[in-house]
Amino acid sequence: MIDTGFILTVALPVAGMAALGYYLPRLLTPSRVRRQRHAVYATFCAAVTLWLGAAVMMAGLYGSGGAPVATAGAIAPVATGVYFLKRAASSVIVWGPMLALGWFSVAQRIERAKAQDGISMDQSDPNAR
């Protein structure tokens, strides 16, 4: 029998974070961008978003498991936040490699677009050489 608790608390969050790790840089980088700097910024923003999202997700999972997260947050909000941010830092094992793949795919897309722009300029102007 399949344990639905494992699926809901481990498998789905891991799969969701891995998918977001890959697709967030692609979503944050418009197709009209032609500079690699924008890809770096988008990847950094995706990493921060994933880290904060993982902290919120872990707090939710702790709360659904019966831990008094709301009470701890009300008594010591900074300490509780730091606790979950530290726990979320370990999730980089899941979304870090996927984030790197997403970054590389965005970088390739930018380079491909720059090359296509260069080819179209050369073809439209025969005196460009």
Secondary structure, 3 states (H helix, E strand, C coil): CCCHHHHHHHHHHHHHHHHHHHHHHHHHCCCCCCCHHHHHHHHHHHHHHHHHHHHHHHHHHHHHCCCCHHHHHHHCHHHHHHHHHHHHHCCHHHHHHHHHHHHHHHHHHHHHHHHHHHHHHHHHCCCCC
